[in-house]
């Protein structure tokens, strides 16, 4: 078993920290070090009055102590990763897709024959939908915008 944590910098960029329960023959994909270069951007919620992004920083005591302050001015937070199907039928439009799905995917062509030929969205020709099983919306459905 293992756990994942999220390391958050002052600018809101984040990195996944992999903490295996045993270090024997285990690769730590992202380590909790100052030199970690594997940061990515997250879409944090915004303050409705000021418009600033809301994320844990040393300025807000690492999210009112929901995270642990690190010696490199970052916050280390426990996270839970869940997989959920975003849609059970064709989504209305690109905005609905972007507001529901938060993780991107590689081009479906990179997966070889795993994916059926893409289907054009019924009302927006700029959206192509790729299913592993034709017509079935699942965790592995890819939306190309």
Secondary structure, DSSP 4 states (H G I P E B T S, - for coil): -EEEEEEE-TTS-EEEEEEES--TT---SS-SSTT----B-----B-TTT--B----GGGHHHHHTSEE-TTS-EEEE-------S-SS--SSHHHHHHH--S----GGGGGGGSPPPEE-SS-TT-EEE-SSTT---TT-EEE-
